Amino acid sequence: MLEHVAAILRRMGARVINSVWRLGLATRFFFLTLLYSGTCFRRPHLVIKEIFSAGVLSLIIILVSGLFVGMVLGLQGYETLQTYGSEEALGILVALSLVRELGPVVAALLFASRAGSAMTAEIGLMKATEQISALEMMAVDPIARVVAPRFWGGVISMPLLAALFSAMGIFGGYLVGVVLIGVDEGAFWSQMQAAVDFRDDILNGVIKSAVFGGVVTVIALYEGYDAPPTAEGVSRATTRTVVSSSLAILAWDFVLTSFMFRGAS
C-alpha cells in the first residue's frame, strides 16, 4: 500500500517538476523573442507576411462567427429585456457584451484554433525537416528569423481581428433586433453610442485582445519549437497549443477583467 502511494506521489512530483521546467523554458523563450525582435523590425516585410498569414487568413472564420454570435446575442437579449420592458436597450447589451468580453475572448479562441495551431505545425515541421538546424549552420538565429516575425504578426493581428469580430457581432445584433424583430433603429444606435465608453470599454477590449494575441502566439511558437521532430511529436504539440492557449485565454481574461474593474471603480 505504501509503495503504491509512494509511486503515485513520485509521478505527481515528476509532472509538477516537468511543468515548472517547461514554464521556465517558455518564459526564457519569450524574453529571447523580445530580445531578437529588433532584427525582424529592420525587415518589416517579414512581419507583414506573418500578419497576412495569421490575420488575413483568419478573417473568414472571425467574420462569420462574429455575425452569428451577434445574432444570437440580439435574439437572447431581446427575450430577456422584453421581460423588463427594456427592449430599446438591446443595442447597449449587444455592444457592451461584444466590446468588453465576447469580442476579445471568442476571437482569441478562434485565433488559437486557426492561426496558433498552424504556427505550431509549421515550426514543428521546420524542426522535423531540419530547416531550423540549417539556419543555425548558416549562422542565422532561428528565433530572430523565424520566431520573432510570427510573434509580432500575431500580436498585431489579434486586436484587429477582435475589432472586426465585435463590429460584425453588432451588425448581427442589428439585423436580428432592428430588421427582424422591429426594435426602434434610432434607439438601438443612440443608446449604444451613449453607453459605450472609449476608455473603459473599447480601450480595455483592445488591451485584452493584444495580451491574448501575445499569449497565444508565444504558446504556439514554443510548442512548435520544443516539439519532438516526429509526426507524432508535431501532432501532440499542435493539440497542446490549442488546449493550453484556450486555458491561458480564460485565465488571463479573469486577471485582466479584475484589474480593469478595479481601475474603473
Secondary structure, DSSP 8 states (H G I E B T S, - for coil): -HHHHHHHHHHHHHHHHHHHHHHHHHHHHHHHHHHTHHHHHTSHHHHHHHHHHHTGGGHHHHHHHHHHHHHHHHHHHHHHHHHTT-GGGHHHHHHHIIIIIIHHHHHHHHHIIIIIHHHHHHHHHHHHTTHHHHHHHTT--HIIIIIHHHHHHHHHHHHHHHHHHHHHHHHHHHIIIIIII---HHHHHHHHHHH--IIIIIIHHHHHHHHHHHHHHHHHHHHHHHS-SSHHHHHHHHHHHHHHHHHHHHHHHHHHHHHHHHHH-
